[in-house]
């Protein structure tokens, strides 16, 4: 494949890497034209393996025959199958260092088309354990939650309308690409769609709901009744405030993780990992 050496980042073809905001990449007006950035060779390889469509690669010139060689080979194979070249831009490390955050990419950024999200029916068909992320704002937590969901047997992830975008650059990186491996979608399009009719839609499809929260009537996460539920939706809330009172009140269960040494809570990503393991399908 043809490699284009970059010495000036003012080139318009590099806007996707250095100048477009997250909102511009998502392209809410035309979501089918949206883009996300996969960062690092490992994440790019996972994304390609999951069927994501590559648009362009930006990489450290010194890595094209080592750490990034496998990615370039995969892009060559893709180009042969689809009949179109994928632009590959290379630059010296000193030039790349002018890019904010490039030092965190382990040598490569790949612009990719945002995949179409599956419908709620598609996500829930055959699923027995799903996670719902309510209004979680931190992209690092979203990425860590997806990685835990993938590792611990969650069948699908649902994010509420005001939740952080799972395909934002940091979330994709922290997830190690698992955001492309765990089926996910949004449960509602507007803020008003959650918790209702969202919870109602889960119940209509046979799911019992468990809110992860500290209340006077919270049961322990190792309660046998929870593990014995055939279909369970595990609902985790935003950093700091946690789940809304309405969500907690409308769920079938409220569960807590037993704590020691006076600790009253865990970071939402840590709590999610514990919950996913404790409540896995028996």
C-alpha positions as CSV (number, residue, x, y, z in Angstrom):
1,X,0.0,0.0,0.0
2,X,1.1,3.6,-0.6
3,X,2.4,5.4,2.4
4,X,2.1,9.1,2.6
5,X,4.7,10.9,4.7
6,X,3.4,13.9,6.7
7,X,5.5,16.8,7.6
8,X,2.8,19.4,8.1
9,X,-0.4,18.7,10.1
10,X,-2.3,21.5,8.4
11,X,-3.2,19.1,5.7
12,X,-7.0,18.9,5.5
13,X,-7.1,15.1,5.2
14,X,-5.8,14.9,8.7
15,X,-8.6,16.9,10.2
16,X,-10.2,13.7,11.5
17,X,-7.2,13.0,13.6
18,X,-6.2,16.4,14.9
19,X,-9.0,19.0,14.5
20,X,-12.5,17.4,14.6
21,X,-14.3,17.4,18.0
22,X,-16.0,14.4,19.4
23,X,-19.4,15.8,18.5
24,X,-18.2,16.4,14.9
25,X,-16.9,12.8,14.7
26,X,-20.2,11.4,15.9
27,X,-22.0,13.5,13.3
28,X,-25.4,13.5,15.0
29,X,-27.1,15.0,12.0
30,X,-26.0,12.1,9.8
31,X,-25.0,9.2,12.1
32,X,-24.4,6.9,9.2
33,X,-21.5,9.2,8.2
34,X,-20.1,9.2,11.8
35,X,-16.5,8.3,12.6
36,X,-14.7,7.0,15.6
37,X,-10.9,6.8,16.4
38,X,-9.3,3.5,17.3
39,X,-6.1,4.1,19.2
40,X,-3.1,1.7,19.5
41,X,-2.3,-1.4,17.4
42,X,-4.1,-3.7,19.8
43,X,-7.3,-1.7,19.7
44,X,-7.2,-1.3,15.9
45,X,-6.7,-5.0,15.4
46,X,-9.7,-5.8,17.6
47,X,-11.8,-3.3,15.7
48,X,-10.8,-4.7,12.3
49,X,-11.5,-8.2,13.6
50,X,-15.0,-7.1,14.7
51,X,-15.8,-5.9,11.2
52,X,-15.3,-2.1,11.6
53,X,-14.6,-0.3,8.4
54,X,-11.3,1.6,8.3
55,X,-11.0,5.0,6.6
56,X,-7.4,6.1,7.3
57,X,-4.4,5.2,9.4
58,X,-1.9,7.6,11.0
59,X,1.3,6.0,12.5
60,X,4.9,6.5,13.6
61,X,7.2,6.0,10.6
62,X,9.6,3.9,12.7
63,X,6.9,1.3,13.5
64,X,5.6,0.3,10.1
65,X,7.9,-2.7,9.9
66,X,7.5,-3.7,13.6
67,X,4.5,-2.9,15.9
68,X,2.2,-1.6,13.2
69,X,3.2,-4.1,10.5
70,X,0.3,-6.5,11.3
71,X,-2.2,-3.6,11.1
72,X,-0.8,-2.5,7.7
73,X,-1.1,-6.1,6.4
74,X,-4.7,-6.3,7.6
75,X,-5.5,-3.0,5.8
76,X,-3.9,-4.4,2.7
77,X,-6.1,-7.4,2.9
78,X,-9.1,-5.2,3.4
79,X,-8.2,-3.0,0.5
80,X,-8.0,-6.0,-1.8
81,X,-11.4,-7.3,-0.8
82,X,-13.2,-4.0,-1.0
83,X,-11.3,-2.7,-4.0
84,X,-10.3,0.7,-2.5
85,X,-7.1,1.9,-1.0
86,X,-7.1,2.9,2.7
87,X,-4.8,6.0,3.1
88,X,-1.8,5.4,5.4
89,X,-0.1,8.5,6.7
90,X,3.3,8.2,8.4
91,X,5.4,10.8,10.2
92,X,8.5,11.0,12.4
93,X,7.9,10.8,16.1
94,X,9.0,14.4,16.5
95,X,6.3,15.6,14.2
96,X,3.7,13.4,15.8
97,X,4.5,14.7,19.2
98,X,2.9,18.0,18.2
99,X,-0.5,16.1,18.3
100,X,-2.1,16.4,21.7
101,X,-2.3,12.9,23.2
102,X,-0.5,11.1,20.4
103,X,2.1,9.9,22.9
104,X,-0.6,7.8,24.4
105,X,-1.5,5.9,21.3
106,X,1.4,3.4,21.3
107,X,2.1,4.5,17.7
108,X,-1.1,4.4,15.7
109,X,-4.5,6.0,15.2
110,X,-7.1,4.6,12.8
111,X,-10.2,6.5,11.7
112,X,-13.2,4.1,11.3
113,X,-16.8,4.3,10.3
114,X,-19.2,4.1,13.3
115,X,-21.1,0.8,13.1
116,X,-24.8,0.9,13.0
117,X,-26.3,0.2,16.4
118,X,-28.5,-2.9,16.7
119,X,-32.2,-2.6,17.8
120,X,-33.2,-3.3,21.4
121,X,-35.0,-6.5,20.2
122,X,-31.8,-7.7,18.5
123,X,-29.7,-7.0,21.6
124,X,-32.0,-8.7,24.0
125,X,-32.9,-11.8,21.9
126,X,-31.2,-14.8,23.6
127,X,-29.6,-12.6,26.3
128,X,-29.8,-13.5,30.0
129,X,-27.5,-10.9,31.5
130,X,-27.4,-7.3,30.4
131,X,-25.9,-4.2,31.9
132,X,-27.5,-0.7,31.8
133,X,-25.4,2.4,32.3
134,X,-27.4,5.3,33.6
135,X,-26.0,8.8,32.8
136,X,-22.3,7.7,33.3
137,X,-20.3,10.7,32.3
138,X,-16.6,9.6,32.5
139,X,-15.2,8.1,29.4
140,X,-12.6,6.1,31.3
141,X,-15.3,4.5,33.4
142,X,-17.3,3.6,30.3
143,X,-14.2,2.0,28.8
144,X,-13.4,0.0,31.9
145,X,-17.1,-1.1,32.3
146,X,-17.1,-2.4,28.7
147,X,-13.9,-4.4,29.3
148,X,-15.4,-5.9,32.5
149,X,-18.7,-6.7,30.7
150,X,-16.8,-8.5,27.9
151,X,-14.6,-10.4,30.3
152,X,-17.4,-11.4,32.7
153,X,-20.1,-12.7,30.5
154,X,-22.5,-9.8,30.0
155,X,-24.5,-10.5,26.8
156,X,-25.3,-6.8,25.9
157,X,-24.9,-3.3,27.2
158,X,-27.6,-0.6,27.1
159,X,-26.7,3.0,27.7
160,X,-29.2,5.7,28.6
161,X,-29.7,8.7,26.3
162,X,-27.4,11.0,28.4
163,X,-24.7,8.5,28.9
164,X,-21.1,9.1,27.6
165,X,-20.5,7.9,24.1
166,X,-18.9,4.4,24.2
167,X,-17.1,5.2,21.0
168,X,-15.4,8.3,22.1
169,X,-11.6,8.1,21.7
170,X,-10.7,7.5,25.4
171,X,-13.5,5.0,26.1
172,X,-12.4,2.9,23.1
173,X,-8.8,3.0,24.2
174,X,-9.5,2.1,27.9
175,X,-11.9,-0.7,26.8
176,X,-9.0,-2.3,24.8
177,X,-11.4,-2.5,21.9
178,X,-14.0,-4.6,23.7
179,X,-16.6,-1.8,23.0
180,X,-16.6,-3.4,19.5
181,X,-17.0,-6.9,20.9
182,X,-19.9,-6.5,23.3
183,X,-23.2,-5.8,21.6
184,X,-24.5,-2.4,22.8
185,X,-27.1,0.2,22.0
186,X,-29.0,3.1,23.5
187,X,-32.2,2.5,25.5
188,X,-34.1,5.5,24.3
189,X,-33.3,8.5,22.2
190,X,-34.3,11.4,24.5
191,X,-33.5,12.1,28.2
192,X,-37.2,11.5,28.9
193,X,-37.0,7.9,27.7
194,X,-35.3,6.8,30.9
195,X,-36.2,5.3,33.3
196,X,-39.5,4.9,31.6
197,X,-40.4,3.5,29.1
198,X,-36.9,2.0,29.3
199,X,-37.5,-0.2,32.3
200,X,-40.9,-1.2,31.0
201,X,-39.3,-2.3,27.7
202,X,-36.9,-4.6,29.7
203,X,-39.8,-6.1,31.6
204,X,-41.8,-6.7,28.5
205,X,-38.8,-8.9,27.3
206,X,-38.8,-10.9,30.5
207,X,-36.0,-9.1,32.4
208,X,-36.0,-8.5,36.1
209,X,-34.1,-5.3,37.0
210,X,-31.6,-4.8,39.8
211,X,-30.4,-1.3,40.8
212,X,-26.9,-1.2,42.3
213,X,-27.4,1.2,45.2
214,X,-27.1,1.7,48.9
215,X,-30.6,1.9,50.4
216,X,-32.2,0.7,53.6
217,X,-33.8,-2.3,51.8
218,X,-30.8,-3.2,49.6
219,X,-30.1,-7.0,49.5
220,X,-26.5,-8.4,49.4
221,X,-25.3,-9.0,45.9
222,X,-24.8,-12.6,46.7
223,X,-28.5,-13.1,47.5
224,X,-29.5,-16.4,45.9
225,X,-32.7,-14.9,44.5
226,X,-30.6,-12.6,42.3
227,X,-28.4,-15.4,40.9
228,X,-31.5,-17.6,40.2
229,X,-33.2,-15.0,38.0
230,X,-33.4,-16.3,34.5
231,X,-33.0,-12.8,32.9
232,X,-31.4,-10.0,34.8
233,X,-30.6,-6.4,33.9
234,X,-27.9,-4.9,36.1
235,X,-28.3,-1.1,36.4
236,X,-25.3,1.1,37.4
237,X,-25.5,4.9,37.9
238,X,-23.5,8.0,37.3
239,X,-20.4,8.9,39.2
240,X,-21.0,10.6,42.5
241,X,-24.8,10.7,42.7
242,X,-25.3,7.1,41.6
243,X,-28.7,6.0,40.3
244,X,-31.7,8.3,40.3
245,X,-34.3,7.8,43.1
246,X,-36.9,7.0,40.5
247,X,-34.8,4.3,38.9
248,X,-34.1,2.7,42.3
249,X,-37.8,2.8,43.3
250,X,-38.9,1.2,40.0
251,X,-36.4,-1.7,39.9
252,X,-37.4,-5.2,41.1
253,X,-34.3,-5.4,43.3
254,X,-31.8,-3.0,44.9
255,X,-28.5,-4.7,45.6
256,X,-25.3,-3.7,47.4
257,X,-21.7,-5.0,47.6
258,X,-20.6,-5.9,51.1
259,X,-17.9,-3.6,52.3
260,X,-15.2,-3.5,55.0
261,X,-13.0,-1.0,56.8
262,X,-15.7,1.6,56.7
263,X,-15.7,1.9,52.9
264,X,-19.2,2.8,51.6
265,X,-18.8,2.5,47.9
266,X,-16.6,1.6,44.9
267,X,-15.8,3.4,41.7
268,X,-18.6,2.6,39.3
269,X,-16.2,0.6,37.0
270,X,-15.0,-1.5,40.0
271,X,-18.6,-2.0,41.2
272,X,-19.6,-3.1,37.8
273,X,-16.9,-5.7,37.6
274,X,-17.9,-7.2,41.0
275,X,-21.6,-7.1,40.0
276,X,-21.1,-8.8,36.6
277,X,-19.1,-11.6,38.2
278,X,-21.4,-12.1,41.2
279,X,-24.6,-12.0,39.1
280,X,-23.4,-14.0,36.1
281,X,-25.7,-16.6,34.6
282,X,-25.7,-19.7,36.8
